[in-house]
Amino acid sequence: MTKSELVQAVSERSPDITRRHAEVVVNTIFGCMREALEKGDRIEIRGFGSFHVRLRGPRTARNPRTGDVVDIDEKRVPFFKVGKELKERVNES
């Protein structure tokens, strides 16, 4: 599902909300989630899952084109853990 399909689904399921308002709602939710992860906060949506930021340590890798050794700095990466209810519903279908 793409973001535009999500906006369309929200506007169809809520007849009193226009497509433009549904787009504002979806963008606001994603914006709040992005801001929380940027601050390092954890996001938990019951029945769906949780998002948090993990620290990936520095490491040494190889450039696949040249074979040269490359040092990669540590970085923060977003991580999603599926909730129990969602996992069960996916496995049922």
Secondary structure, DSSP 8 states (H G I E B T S, - for coil): --HHHHHHHHHHH-TTS-HHHHHHHHHHHHHHHHHHHHHT--EEETTTEEEEEEEE--EEEE-TTT--EEEE--EEEEEEEE-HHHHHHHHH-
